[in-house]
């Protein structure tokens, strides 16, 4: 918590810059749930409106770049921003708008979840935008959280390489810390790299869990813990536990496709507690 001038404790504010999921499983909807689960206030700057459910992404409507900048500015000027989580970007114009918007958030840590493909398989980042993401936003990141396929695309290491190599290659693009997530279906080990130490973060495997929104939940929980004052490594450990729990208790019967995670399934804890 942060003290205000009148002595009251101020709840940290986490700002999600991401897309909206009409099905409520991923995007800003998942981010807000994760922020609430971790005990921080969630604010949003929507980059795109997606028309989707548990089965498919039907349409994506990008918002005007200036609308993204104005949303961030409005939050920063009034509430203040203690951490920024960046999710779905979609195209080069949005990436450029987000880069401009980050100038309004001061020294707030930035967590980037490089969303490229939806759980249903729909592409959520234009191929030509990947290089813009590498050059414009990754050097600004406190932590970037790609899964293995995303780390391959970002790093350019298309052959089968261990997560350790992927983490080092993504780190070379400029972020201060990298977490290559192992996922929650095949392997459950995340790899953290800060340029010096490489740490494996194990977790339980939930092959039967519901994974829609798991990446959003992980990166948002990590961001929330940075806002609460945890180190990137400890934030990554706590985010791993929260995301794994959310998958294990996911809403498998909700919809006919991949069900969303449930971050509140076992949540009777205080801010910063796992």
C-alpha positions as CSV (number, residue, x, y, z in Angstrom):
1,X,0.0,0.0,0.0
2,X,1.1,3.6,-0.5
3,X,0.5,6.5,1.9
4,X,-1.3,9.6,0.6
5,X,-0.7,13.1,1.9
6,X,-3.6,12.9,4.3
7,X,-2.3,9.7,5.9
8,X,-4.7,7.2,4.2
9,X,-3.3,4.1,2.6
10,X,-3.7,4.2,-1.2
11,X,-4.4,0.9,-3.0
12,X,-1.9,0.5,-5.9
13,X,-3.3,1.0,-9.3
14,X,-2.5,-1.5,-12.1
15,X,-3.3,-0.3,-15.6
16,X,-4.1,-3.0,-18.3
17,X,-3.5,-1.9,-21.9
18,X,-5.1,-4.8,-23.8
19,X,-8.1,-6.0,-25.8
20,X,-11.6,-6.7,-24.6
21,X,-12.9,-10.3,-24.7
22,X,-16.7,-10.4,-25.1
23,X,-16.7,-13.9,-23.6
24,X,-15.1,-12.6,-20.4
25,X,-12.3,-15.2,-20.3
26,X,-9.2,-13.3,-21.4
27,X,-8.1,-9.8,-22.2
28,X,-8.9,-6.9,-19.9
29,X,-11.7,-9.0,-18.3
30,X,-9.1,-11.6,-17.1
31,X,-6.7,-8.8,-16.1
32,X,-9.2,-7.1,-13.9
33,X,-10.1,-10.3,-12.2
34,X,-6.4,-11.0,-11.5
35,X,-5.8,-7.5,-10.2
36,X,-8.7,-7.9,-7.8
37,X,-7.5,-11.3,-6.8
38,X,-4.2,-9.8,-5.8
39,X,-5.6,-6.8,-4.0
40,X,-4.8,-3.9,-6.3
41,X,-7.1,-1.6,-8.2
42,X,-7.5,-2.3,-11.9
43,X,-7.8,0.4,-14.6
44,X,-7.9,-0.2,-18.4
45,X,-7.0,1.2,-21.7
46,X,-8.7,-0.9,-24.4
47,X,-6.7,-1.5,-27.6
48,X,-9.3,-3.5,-29.5
49,X,-12.8,-5.0,-29.1
50,X,-12.9,-8.6,-30.0
51,X,-16.1,-10.5,-30.8
52,X,-15.4,-13.9,-29.3
53,X,-16.7,-16.8,-27.1
54,X,-15.1,-20.0,-25.9
55,X,-15.0,-21.4,-29.4
56,X,-13.7,-18.7,-31.7
57,X,-12.7,-15.1,-32.3
58,X,-15.1,-13.8,-34.9
59,X,-14.0,-10.3,-35.4
60,X,-11.5,-7.8,-34.1
61,X,-12.2,-4.1,-34.0
62,X,-9.0,-2.0,-33.3
63,X,-9.6,1.2,-31.4
64,X,-8.2,4.5,-32.9
65,X,-4.6,5.0,-31.6
66,X,-5.5,8.4,-30.1
67,X,-8.2,6.8,-28.0
68,X,-5.6,4.5,-26.4
69,X,-3.4,7.4,-25.6
70,X,-6.3,9.4,-24.1
71,X,-7.4,6.4,-21.9
72,X,-4.0,6.1,-20.4
73,X,-3.6,9.8,-19.9
74,X,-7.0,10.1,-18.1
75,X,-6.0,7.3,-15.6
76,X,-2.5,8.6,-15.1
77,X,-3.5,12.2,-14.5
78,X,-6.2,11.4,-11.9
79,X,-5.5,8.0,-10.3
80,X,-1.9,7.4,-10.9
81,X,-0.3,4.3,-12.3
82,X,1.8,1.9,-10.2
83,X,2.3,-0.7,-12.9
84,X,1.4,-1.2,-16.5
85,X,0.4,-4.6,-18.0
86,X,0.4,-4.7,-21.8
87,X,-1.6,-7.5,-23.6
88,X,-3.1,-7.6,-27.0
89,X,-1.8,-5.0,-29.4
90,X,-2.8,-6.2,-32.8
91,X,-1.0,-3.9,-35.2
92,X,1.8,-1.4,-35.7
93,X,-0.4,1.7,-35.1
94,X,-1.5,0.4,-31.8
95,X,2.1,-0.4,-30.7
96,X,3.1,3.2,-31.6
97,X,0.2,4.6,-29.6
98,X,1.1,2.5,-26.6
99,X,4.7,3.7,-26.8
100,X,3.4,7.2,-26.8
101,X,1.0,6.5,-23.9
102,X,3.8,5.0,-21.7
103,X,5.3,8.5,-21.6
104,X,2.4,9.4,-19.4
105,X,3.0,6.7,-16.8
106,X,6.3,7.9,-15.5
107,X,8.6,5.2,-14.0
108,X,5.9,2.6,-13.5
109,X,7.1,-0.9,-14.2
110,X,5.8,-2.4,-17.4
111,X,4.9,-6.1,-17.9
112,X,4.4,-7.2,-21.5
113,X,2.4,-10.3,-22.4
114,X,3.2,-10.6,-26.1
115,X,-0.2,-11.9,-27.2
116,X,0.0,-13.3,-30.7
117,X,-2.5,-16.2,-31.0
118,X,-5.8,-16.7,-29.1
119,X,-6.6,-20.0,-27.4
120,X,-8.9,-20.8,-30.3
121,X,-6.1,-20.3,-32.8
122,X,-7.0,-16.9,-34.1
123,X,-4.0,-14.6,-34.8
124,X,-4.1,-11.5,-32.6
125,X,-0.9,-9.7,-33.7
126,X,-0.1,-8.9,-37.3
127,X,3.1,-10.5,-38.6
128,X,4.6,-7.1,-39.6
129,X,3.9,-5.8,-36.1
130,X,6.3,-8.3,-34.4
131,X,9.4,-6.3,-35.3
132,X,7.7,-3.1,-34.1
133,X,7.0,-4.9,-30.8
134,X,10.7,-6.0,-30.5
135,X,12.1,-2.5,-31.3
136,X,9.5,-0.2,-29.7
137,X,8.2,-1.8,-26.6
138,X,10.4,-4.7,-25.4
139,X,13.3,-2.4,-24.4
140,X,10.8,-0.6,-22.2
141,X,9.7,-3.7,-20.4
142,X,10.4,-4.6,-16.8
143,X,9.2,-8.1,-17.4
144,X,8.1,-9.8,-20.6
145,X,6.2,-13.1,-20.3
146,X,6.1,-15.1,-23.6
147,X,5.1,-18.7,-23.8
148,X,7.4,-21.0,-25.7
149,X,5.9,-20.4,-29.2
150,X,5.9,-16.6,-28.6
151,X,9.5,-16.7,-27.4
152,X,10.5,-18.5,-30.6
153,X,8.8,-15.8,-32.7
154,X,10.3,-12.9,-30.7
155,X,13.8,-14.4,-30.6
156,X,13.8,-15.7,-34.1
157,X,15.0,-19.1,-32.8
158,X,12.6,-21.2,-34.8
159,X,14.3,-24.5,-34.3
160,X,13.7,-26.6,-31.2
161,X,15.7,-24.9,-28.5
162,X,15.4,-25.2,-24.7
163,X,13.5,-22.5,-22.8
164,X,16.8,-21.4,-21.3
165,X,18.1,-20.4,-24.7
166,X,14.8,-18.7,-25.6
167,X,14.9,-16.7,-22.3
168,X,18.4,-15.5,-23.0
169,X,17.6,-14.6,-26.6
170,X,14.4,-12.6,-25.7
171,X,16.4,-10.8,-22.9
172,X,18.9,-9.7,-25.5
173,X,16.1,-7.7,-27.1
174,X,16.1,-5.3,-24.2
175,X,13.7,-6.2,-21.4
176,X,15.1,-6.2,-17.9
177,X,13.6,-9.6,-17.1
178,X,12.1,-12.5,-19.0
179,X,9.7,-15.2,-17.9
180,X,9.3,-18.0,-20.5
181,X,6.1,-19.7,-19.4
182,X,6.0,-23.5,-19.7
183,X,2.2,-23.6,-19.9
184,X,-0.2,-25.6,-17.8
185,X,-0.8,-28.6,-20.1
186,X,2.5,-30.2,-21.2
187,X,5.1,-28.9,-18.8
188,X,4.7,-26.7,-15.8
189,X,8.1,-25.1,-15.5
190,X,8.6,-21.3,-16.1
191,X,12.1,-20.0,-16.8
192,X,13.1,-16.6,-15.3
193,X,16.1,-14.7,-16.6
194,X,17.3,-11.3,-15.5
195,X,20.6,-11.1,-17.4
196,X,22.5,-12.8,-14.6
197,X,20.6,-15.5,-12.9
198,X,18.5,-18.1,-14.6
199,X,15.8,-19.6,-12.3
200,X,13.3,-22.4,-13.0
201,X,9.9,-21.9,-11.4
202,X,8.1,-25.2,-11.1
203,X,4.4,-25.7,-10.7
204,X,1.7,-28.3,-10.9
205,X,0.5,-29.6,-14.3
206,X,-3.2,-29.5,-14.9
207,X,-3.9,-31.4,-18.1
208,X,-7.6,-31.3,-17.5
209,X,-7.8,-27.7,-16.5
210,X,-9.4,-24.8,-18.4
211,X,-6.7,-22.6,-19.8
212,X,-8.5,-19.7,-21.6
213,X,-7.1,-16.5,-20.1
214,X,-4.2,-18.3,-18.3
215,X,-1.5,-16.1,-19.9
216,X,-3.4,-12.9,-19.2
217,X,-4.0,-14.0,-15.6
218,X,-0.3,-14.9,-15.1
219,X,1.1,-11.6,-16.5
220,X,-1.5,-9.5,-14.6
221,X,-0.8,-11.3,-11.3
222,X,2.9,-10.7,-11.9
223,X,2.2,-7.0,-12.6
224,X,0.0,-6.7,-9.5
225,X,2.8,-8.1,-7.3
226,X,5.3,-5.6,-8.8
227,X,2.9,-2.8,-7.8
228,X,2.7,-4.3,-4.3
229,X,6.5,-4.0,-4.0
230,X,7.7,-7.6,-4.7
231,X,10.9,-8.2,-6.8
232,X,10.4,-9.5,-10.3
233,X,11.5,-13.0,-9.4
234,X,9.2,-13.2,-6.4
235,X,6.3,-11.7,-8.4
236,X,6.9,-14.4,-11.1
237,X,6.8,-17.1,-8.5
238,X,3.5,-15.8,-7.0
239,X,2.0,-15.3,-10.5
240,X,2.9,-18.9,-11.4
241,X,1.0,-20.2,-8.3
242,X,-2.0,-18.0,-9.0
243,X,-2.3,-18.9,-12.7
244,X,-1.8,-22.6,-12.0
245,X,-4.5,-22.5,-9.4
246,X,-6.9,-20.7,-11.8
247,X,-6.3,-23.3,-14.5
248,X,-6.9,-26.2,-12.0
249,X,-10.3,-24.7,-11.0
250,X,-11.3,-23.4,-14.4
251,X,-14.8,-23.2,-15.6
252,X,-14.7,-26.2,-17.8
253,X,-18.5,-26.4,-18.3
254,X,-18.9,-22.8,-19.4
255,X,-19.4,-22.7,-23.1
256,X,-18.7,-25.5,-25.6
257,X,-15.0,-24.6,-26.2
258,X,-12.0,-24.0,-24.0
259,X,-13.4,-22.8,-20.7
260,X,-11.9,-19.8,-18.9
261,X,-9.7,-20.0,-15.8
262,X,-11.2,-19.1,-12.4
263,X,-8.9,-16.9,-10.5
264,X,-11.3,-16.6,-7.6
265,X,-11.8,-20.3,-7.0
266,X,-9.8,-20.5,-3.8
267,X,-9.3,-16.8,-3.1
268,X,-9.8,-16.0,0.5
269,X,-6.5,-14.3,1.0
270,X,-5.2,-10.8,1.6
271,X,-3.3,-8.5,-0.8
272,X,0.0,-10.1,-1.9
273,X,-0.9,-13.5,-0.5
274,X,-0.8,-16.6,-2.7
